[in-house]
Amino acid sequence: MKNTISRPGLFGFAALFAFGALLGHIVVRGYAALNPVPVVEKMRVTDWHRSNDGAVAASVVGIKARDCAFDPSAVVGIAASGGEYHVVPFYFTNSGGYSGGISRPVGYQDFGVWVWGRSSEADAVMLEVTHYCGDRSGPVSTTIGPFKVPK
């Protein structure tokens, strides 16, 4: 008996190509869903404030990179202290002069003053936000920060 290796015919190549394209589409769509292009980037604090009631406030600027709608009901403030993370009250005190609704234009932004309550002992603060970008990828969750809180 002779060892032979059969070569795939035209149908075999077409099936292999179709399977590869399908697998590539699944991998790319899955990767895009797990790692979407960020909605905001290069976020930084320009000024810090501490209040007597234990809150930490930060003036925040950055770049809105995608045309997505912000969901104000899906905002979670997080403070880190001694390696432990805690959900804390969070609110925006002003919009940095923006008054055009919940979807800011793409580009550099003054995001205004952000306040994390009960954070007087925090080493760092961050924010979890949700945006809707109008495509079929669903909501896009973004972690902004952590920002190291000066003592």
BELWO-V369005 format. One record per pair of residues at least 24 apart in sequence whose C-alpha atoms are under 10 Angstrom apart, sorted by the first residue. I is the first residue (numbers start at 1). GAP is how many residues later the second one is. D is the distance in whole Angstrom. If there is no record, write none. Layout:
BEGIN
i=(I & I)
gap=(GAP & GAP)
d=(D & D)
END
This chain:
BEGIN
i=(29 & 30 & 32 & 33 & 33 & 33 & 33 & 33 & 34 & 34 & 35 & 36 & 36 & 36 & 36 & 37 & 37 & 37 & 38 & 38 & 38 & 38 & 38 & 38 & 38 & 38 & 39 & 39 & 39 & 39 & 39 & 39 & 39 & 39 & 39 & 39 & 39 & 39 & 39 & 39 & 39 & 39 & 39 & 40 & 40 & 40 & 40 & 40 & 40 & 40 & 40 & 40 & 40 & 40 & 40 & 40 & 41 & 41 & 41 & 41 & 41 & 42 & 42 & 42 & 43 & 43 & 43 & 43 & 43 & 43 & 43 & 43 & 44 & 44 & 44 & 44 & 45 & 45 & 45 & 45 & 45 & 45 & 45 & 45 & 46 & 46 & 47 & 48 & 48 & 48 & 48 & 48 & 49 & 49 & 49 & 49 & 50 & 50 & 50 & 50 & 50 & 50 & 50 & 51 & 51 & 51 & 51 & 52 & 53 & 53 & 53 & 53 & 54 & 54 & 54 & 54 & 54 & 54 & 54 & 55 & 55 & 55 & 55 & 55 & 55 & 55 & 55 & 55 & 55 & 55 & 56 & 56 & 56 & 56 & 56 & 56 & 56 & 56 & 56 & 56 & 56 & 56 & 56 & 57 & 57 & 57 & 57 & 57 & 57 & 57 & 57 & 57 & 57 & 57 & 57 & 58 & 58 & 58 & 58 & 58 & 58 & 58 & 58 & 58 & 58 & 59 & 59 & 59 & 59 & 59 & 59 & 59 & 59 & 59 & 59 & 60 & 60 & 60 & 60 & 60 & 60 & 60 & 61 & 61 & 61 & 61 & 61 & 61 & 61 & 62 & 62 & 62 & 62 & 62 & 63 & 63 & 63 & 63 & 63 & 63 & 63 & 64 & 64 & 64 & 64 & 64 & 64 & 64 & 64 & 65 & 65 & 65 & 65 & 66 & 66 & 66 & 66 & 66 & 66 & 67 & 67 & 67 & 67 & 67 & 67 & 67 & 67 & 67 & 68 & 68 & 68 & 68 & 68 & 68 & 68 & 68 & 68 & 68 & 68 & 68 & 68 & 69 & 69 & 69 & 69 & 69 & 69 & 69 & 69 & 69 & 69 & 69 & 69 & 70 & 70 & 70 & 70 & 70 & 70 & 70 & 70 & 70 & 70 & 70 & 71 & 71 & 71 & 71 & 71 & 71 & 71 & 72 & 72 & 72 & 72 & 73 & 73 & 74 & 74 & 74 & 74 & 74 & 75 & 75 & 75 & 75 & 75 & 75 & 76 & 76 & 76 & 76 & 76 & 76 & 76 & 77 & 77 & 77 & 77 & 77 & 77 & 77 & 77 & 77 & 77 & 78 & 78 & 78 & 78 & 78 & 78 & 78 & 78 & 78 & 78 & 78 & 78 & 79 & 79 & 79 & 79 & 79 & 79 & 79 & 79 & 79 & 79 & 79 & 79 & 79 & 79 & 79 & 80 & 80 & 80 & 80 & 80 & 80 & 80 & 80 & 80 & 80 & 80 & 81 & 81 & 81 & 81 & 81 & 81 & 81 & 82 & 82 & 82 & 82 & 83 & 83 & 83 & 84 & 84 & 85 & 85 & 85 & 85 & 86 & 86 & 86 & 86 & 87 & 87 & 87 & 87 & 87 & 87 & 87 & 88 & 88 & 88 & 88 & 88 & 88 & 88 & 89 & 89 & 89 & 89 & 89 & 90 & 90 & 90 & 90 & 90 & 90 & 91 & 91 & 91 & 92 & 102 & 103 & 103 & 119 & 120 & 120 & 121 & 121 & 122 & 122 & 122 & 122 & 123 & 123 & 123 & 123 & 123 & 124 & 124 & 124 & 125)
gap=(108 & 107 & 105 & 103 & 104 & 105 & 106 & 107 & 103 & 106 & 105 & 101 & 104 & 105 & 106 & 28 & 29 & 103 & 26 & 27 & 28 & 93 & 102 & 103 & 104 & 105 & 24 & 25 & 26 & 27 & 28 & 29 & 30 & 31 & 67 & 90 & 91 & 92 & 93 & 94 & 101 & 102 & 103 & 24 & 25 & 26 & 27 & 28 & 66 & 67 & 68 & 69 & 91 & 102 & 103 & 104 & 24 & 25 & 67 & 101 & 103 & 66 & 102 & 103 & 65 & 66 & 67 & 68 & 101 & 102 & 103 & 104 & 100 & 101 & 102 & 103 & 66 & 67 & 68 & 69 & 100 & 102 & 103 & 104 & 64 & 67 & 66 & 65 & 66 & 67 & 101 & 102 & 64 & 66 & 100 & 101 & 65 & 66 & 69 & 70 & 99 & 100 & 101 & 64 & 66 & 68 & 69 & 68 & 64 & 65 & 66 & 67 & 62 & 63 & 64 & 65 & 66 & 67 & 68 & 33 & 34 & 35 & 60 & 61 & 62 & 63 & 64 & 65 & 66 & 67 & 34 & 58 & 59 & 60 & 61 & 62 & 63 & 64 & 65 & 66 & 68 & 69 & 93 & 33 & 34 & 35 & 36 & 56 & 57 & 58 & 59 & 60 & 62 & 68 & 92 & 34 & 53 & 54 & 55 & 56 & 57 & 58 & 67 & 89 & 91 & 33 & 34 & 35 & 37 & 51 & 52 & 53 & 54 & 55 & 56 & 36 & 49 & 50 & 51 & 52 & 53 & 54 & 35 & 47 & 48 & 49 & 50 & 51 & 52 & 45 & 46 & 47 & 48 & 49 & 42 & 43 & 44 & 45 & 46 & 47 & 48 & 39 & 40 & 41 & 42 & 43 & 44 & 45 & 47 & 40 & 41 & 42 & 43 & 38 & 39 & 40 & 41 & 65 & 67 & 36 & 37 & 38 & 39 & 40 & 64 & 65 & 66 & 67 & 34 & 35 & 36 & 37 & 38 & 62 & 63 & 64 & 65 & 66 & 67 & 71 & 72 & 32 & 33 & 34 & 35 & 36 & 61 & 62 & 63 & 64 & 65 & 70 & 71 & 31 & 32 & 33 & 34 & 59 & 60 & 61 & 62 & 63 & 69 & 70 & 31 & 32 & 58 & 59 & 60 & 61 & 68 & 30 & 57 & 58 & 59 & 56 & 57 & 54 & 55 & 56 & 57 & 67 & 52 & 53 & 54 & 55 & 66 & 67 & 40 & 50 & 51 & 52 & 53 & 54 & 67 & 37 & 38 & 39 & 40 & 48 & 49 & 50 & 51 & 52 & 67 & 38 & 39 & 41 & 44 & 46 & 47 & 48 & 49 & 50 & 65 & 67 & 68 & 37 & 38 & 39 & 40 & 41 & 42 & 43 & 44 & 45 & 46 & 47 & 48 & 67 & 68 & 70 & 39 & 41 & 42 & 43 & 44 & 45 & 46 & 66 & 67 & 68 & 69 & 38 & 39 & 40 & 41 & 42 & 43 & 44 & 39 & 40 & 41 & 42 & 39 & 40 & 41 & 38 & 39 & 37 & 39 & 40 & 41 & 32 & 33 & 36 & 39 & 29 & 30 & 31 & 32 & 38 & 39 & 40 & 27 & 28 & 29 & 30 & 31 & 37 & 39 & 26 & 27 & 28 & 29 & 30 & 24 & 25 & 26 & 27 & 28 & 37 & 24 & 25 & 26 & 24 & 29 & 28 & 29 & 30 & 29 & 31 & 28 & 30 & 26 & 27 & 28 & 29 & 24 & 25 & 26 & 27 & 28 & 24 & 25 & 26 & 24)
d=(9 & 10 & 8 & 9 & 6 & 8 & 10 & 9 & 9 & 9 & 9 & 9 & 7 & 9 & 10 & 8 & 8 & 9 & 9 & 7 & 7 & 10 & 8 & 9 & 7 & 10 & 9 & 6 & 5 & 5 & 8 & 7 & 9 & 9 & 9 & 10 & 9 & 8 & 9 & 9 & 8 & 9 & 7 & 4 & 5 & 7 & 10 & 10 & 9 & 9 & 10 & 10 & 10 & 8 & 10 & 8 & 7 & 10 & 10 & 10 & 8 & 9 & 9 & 10 & 10 & 9 & 10 & 9 & 7 & 7 & 10 & 9 & 9 & 8 & 10 & 8 & 10 & 10 & 9 & 10 & 10 & 7 & 9 & 10 & 10 & 10 & 9 & 9 & 10 & 10 & 8 & 8 & 10 & 9 & 10 & 10 & 9 & 10 & 9 & 7 & 10 & 10 & 10 & 10 & 9 & 10 & 8 & 9 & 8 & 8 & 9 & 8 & 9 & 6 & 5 & 6 & 5 & 8 & 10 & 10 & 9 & 9 & 7 & 6 & 4 & 5 & 5 & 6 & 9 & 10 & 10 & 8 & 6 & 5 & 6 & 8 & 6 & 7 & 9 & 9 & 10 & 9 & 8 & 10 & 10 & 9 & 9 & 6 & 5 & 4 & 6 & 9 & 9 & 10 & 10 & 10 & 10 & 8 & 5 & 5 & 7 & 9 & 10 & 9 & 9 & 10 & 10 & 10 & 9 & 8 & 7 & 6 & 4 & 6 & 9 & 9 & 9 & 6 & 5 & 6 & 6 & 7 & 9 & 8 & 6 & 5 & 5 & 7 & 9 & 8 & 6 & 5 & 7 & 7 & 10 & 7 & 5 & 4 & 6 & 9 & 9 & 10 & 8 & 7 & 5 & 5 & 6 & 7 & 10 & 9 & 6 & 6 & 9 & 10 & 8 & 6 & 9 & 10 & 8 & 7 & 8 & 7 & 6 & 10 & 9 & 9 & 7 & 9 & 9 & 6 & 8 & 9 & 9 & 10 & 6 & 5 & 4 & 7 & 10 & 10 & 9 & 9 & 6 & 5 & 8 & 10 & 9 & 5 & 5 & 6 & 8 & 10 & 10 & 9 & 6 & 6 & 8 & 8 & 6 & 4 & 7 & 9 & 10 & 10 & 8 & 9 & 7 & 6 & 6 & 7 & 9 & 8 & 8 & 8 & 9 & 9 & 9 & 8 & 6 & 6 & 9 & 9 & 7 & 6 & 5 & 7 & 10 & 10 & 10 & 9 & 6 & 5 & 7 & 9 & 9 & 10 & 9 & 6 & 8 & 8 & 6 & 5 & 7 & 9 & 10 & 8 & 10 & 9 & 10 & 9 & 6 & 5 & 6 & 8 & 10 & 10 & 9 & 8 & 9 & 9 & 6 & 9 & 9 & 6 & 8 & 6 & 4 & 6 & 9 & 9 & 10 & 10 & 8 & 9 & 5 & 6 & 5 & 6 & 8 & 9 & 10 & 9 & 10 & 9 & 9 & 6 & 5 & 5 & 7 & 9 & 9 & 8 & 7 & 10 & 10 & 9 & 10 & 10 & 10 & 9 & 9 & 9 & 10 & 10 & 9 & 10 & 10 & 9 & 10 & 10 & 10 & 10 & 10 & 10 & 10 & 6 & 6 & 6 & 7 & 10 & 10 & 8 & 6 & 5 & 7 & 9 & 7 & 6 & 5 & 6 & 9 & 9 & 5 & 7 & 8 & 9 & 10 & 9 & 10 & 10 & 9 & 9 & 9 & 9 & 9 & 7 & 9 & 9 & 9 & 6 & 5 & 8 & 8 & 4 & 5 & 9 & 7)
END
